[in-house]
């Protein structure tokens, strides 16, 4: 049997609210004990899934509850997936390692950020066009291979005078 049957059908904010409530109660804290970081009425609304907690408020509340936001969110993910915490932790760790290996969390330099996705795609198209040109492919062959127009290939084509 799943640890929290039906949790997958619950909204994220409702499950998050329940996890926050459970941690608060297990910590032996009242709503008023958390009042220095969050209004007691607002905390009740969050715990019932009626309101969404802001990230800065979640961080401050986690400090009071002596847990990290990532730990809270891991528990939420486990409950929503109907998994035990250990099973969710293993799956999350495996996925994180895959994303790290793929470079998904590598920071972008300011120049790359300013150029955006279109600029990055243009750079990749330019580089691939020039590589395929060096391999001896025609403009039409390169365009077909890259899924772009011949005009785009011509934009990046190295003319004999440019190769010096």
PyMOL commands that set and color helices and strands:
alter all, ss='L'
color gray80, all
select helices_A, chain A and resi 7-9+12-26+32-34+40-47+55-65+69-81+85-101+110-134+139-146+150-156+160-163
alter helices_A, ss='H'
color red, helices_A
deselect
rebuild
show_as cartoon
